[in-house]
């Protein structure tokens, strides 16, 4: 499959999006662009210092550092564009499926090593692995900035969905897991004219993927966080996308 070139202006797809993840997120991962740049810059610097204690190989640490450095490059170089257009191909690198093909982004003289799409997917899995390790401590958590400042309350937690994006015949929706406190989400979809939402499925790793969104029309999604197979807390804000 050929790579997607971004050296010229990207064509906007025909869909619109409402709402984004709440700025009051329970996740350690910031919602604002400046915060995400700071998080990835810190992780790329600090993670190699603790990798041996946490059982990561040299190859795994290299991949982690490359992910964070490339995320910083994207957020700094294309930040305003990807903020205004969830269909921008660079968003696939940040929050798309890890199985996707490489995407060609504007390089420049200081561009880091390119990585496959799915940086957020790998970040989420990587941090959960870190926190499960016997050698993990609060000090390491603070060093890597993987500890949320907000206390998690399962009864009050509100599921967190990001902006949906049409990717070919599917719709992908990034989501958060309260810093690993929840197992995943149940995603629900409601087509325009339907009386009630229908369950799309359970998703353990971001992004959630709706493989049967239909060929056209407005879709509204919501989610419930799941712990040990049971829905907890409150439903997410509604997010919508018009496909076609």
N, C-alpha and C positions, 0 to 999 in steps of 0.2 A: 504494500500500500504506500503511495507516495506521501511525503510529508506535506503539511499544510504551510504554505508560505505566508509570512506576515510582514514582508518587507514593504508592501504597499498597503493602502488603507483597506481594512477588513470590511466586507459587506455585512450590513446588519440584517439578521433574519427577521421574519415577520412574526414577532411575538412580543408581548409585553409582560412585565413582571410587577407585582405589588409586594411590598413588605420585604424586610430582611431580618436576619437574626437579631434578637434583642440586644441593645447595648448593655443590658444588665445580665449578661451571660454568666452562668455558673462555671464556665470552662476557664482553664488557665490561659487559653489561647485568645489573644485580643481580638476584638471585633473591628477596630479601626486600622487603617492601612499603616499609619506610623507605628502603632503598637505591634503589628505583625512584623514589620521590618526590624524593630528592636528585638522581638522574640527570636526570630530566625538568626539574626546577627549574633545574639548571645549564645544560642544553641550551637551554632557552627564553631564558636570559640571554646565553649566550655565542655561540650560532650566528649571530645577526644581525651580530656583530662580524667574522665571517670569510666571510660569504656571497659577497661580490664576488670574493674571491680564489678561491673554489671554484666559481664559475660559476652560482650560483643566482639566479633572478629575484626581484623583490620579492614577487610572488604566492606563489612557492614558499617563501620564507622566512616569510611570514605563515602559510601552511598548517602549516609545521613548528612554529612557535611555538604556534599554536593547538592542535595535537595534544598537545604537551607540557604546556601549561597545563591542558588538559582532563583529561589523564591524572592530573596532580597532584590536580585537583579530585575525580575519581572515587576515587582511592586514599585520599585523606584523608576523604572524605565517606562512602564505602561500603566502606572497606577490610575490616572484619571480616566483612561480609555476603558479599562476593565471594570472600574467602578460604575461607569455609566452604561456599559453594554455587557450584560451577563453572557451574551452569545459570542463575545470576543474569544478567539481561539486560545489566547493566553490563559483564560479561565479554566480551560481543560487541563492545562499543565498544573495549575494550582489545585483544582478541586474535581477534576474529571476522573475517569476510570484508570486504574493503574495498568490495565491491559491495552491502553491506547498506544498509537504510534507516536514517535517523536514529532514535535511541532517546531518548525523553524521560526525563531523569533529574531528581531533585530539584534545583531551581535554587538558591534562596537568594539573598541580596543580592549576594554576591561571586562568583557563578558565572561562569566565562569563556564565551567563544563555543563552542557545541556543535559537535562534528565528527562525521563519519560513522564507523561501525564500522571497525575495522582499523588502529588506531593502531600496533600492533606490526608489522604488515605494512609500513606506510609507513616506520616507524622503521628497520626492517631494510634496506629498499631505499635509503633516504636515506643511511644510514651507509656502505653499500657504495659508493654513488656518490661520497661524500666521499673515501673511501680510494683510489678509482681515479683521482682528479683529480691532474694533474701538480703542482699547487700544494700538495698535501697534505704535511704534515710531521709528525714526531713531536711537535713542540710543539703543533700544532693538535690532534692526537689526544689529547694530555693535557688541553688546554684544554676540549675537548668531552667528555672522558671516554669515548672510543670505543676505548681501548686496553686489552686484557685484561692483567691482571697475571700470569696464568698462561701459561707457554710452551706453544705448540701442538705436539703430536707426533702426526702422522697415524697412526703405528702403534699408539699407545696411546689415542688419542682415543675416548671413549665417547659415542655419539650421545645427544642430549638431547631427550626428549619432555616436554611439559607434560600437564595434565589434560584428558582428552577430554571433549567436551560434545556432547550430542545437540541438533541444531538442525533442527527439522522432520524431514524424511526422511533427513538426513545426520548424520554425526558429524565434528566438527572437532577437530583436535589441534594445539595450538601446538607449535612446535619451535624450537630454537636452531641457529645455524650457526657456533659458535666464533668469533664476531666477524667473520664473513665468510671464514674460512679454508677452509670447505667449500662445495661447489657447492649442496648441498641434502641431502635424505634419500630413501632408499627406505623406504616404509612397508609394514609387514606386519600382517595381521590373522588371528587364529585364533578361530573360533567354538567355543563349548563343544561338545565331542564330536569335533571334528576332530583328526586325528592330527598335522598340521603346519600352520604358518602359510602364508597365501597372500599374494603381493605385491599391494598395492593400487595402487601406482604411485610415480613419482618426483615430488618436490615441491621446487621451488626457493625458494619463498617461504612463510612461515608465514601461516595455519595449513594443515596437511595436511587434505584433505577426503576422507572416505570416502563416496561417493555411493550405495553399495549395501551398507549395513550389515545389511540385513534388517529385518523388522518387529518382532522380539522376540528376547530372549536375551542372554547374556553374551558380550561381545567383548573380546579381549585384543590389544593392539597393541604392536609393537616397531618399531625403526627402525635402519637402518645409514646412517652418513654417507657421502656420495659426493663424490669429487673427480675431475673429468674423466671422468665416466662409470663410475668404478670404486669399489666399496665399500671403505671403509678402516676401520681401527680395530676397535672392539668394539660389539656391539649395545647399544641403550639398555636401561634398566630397562623391565620390562613395566608397561603402564598398562591399566586395564580399565574398561569401562562396560557397564551393563546397559540395553538399549534396550527400549522397549515402552510 
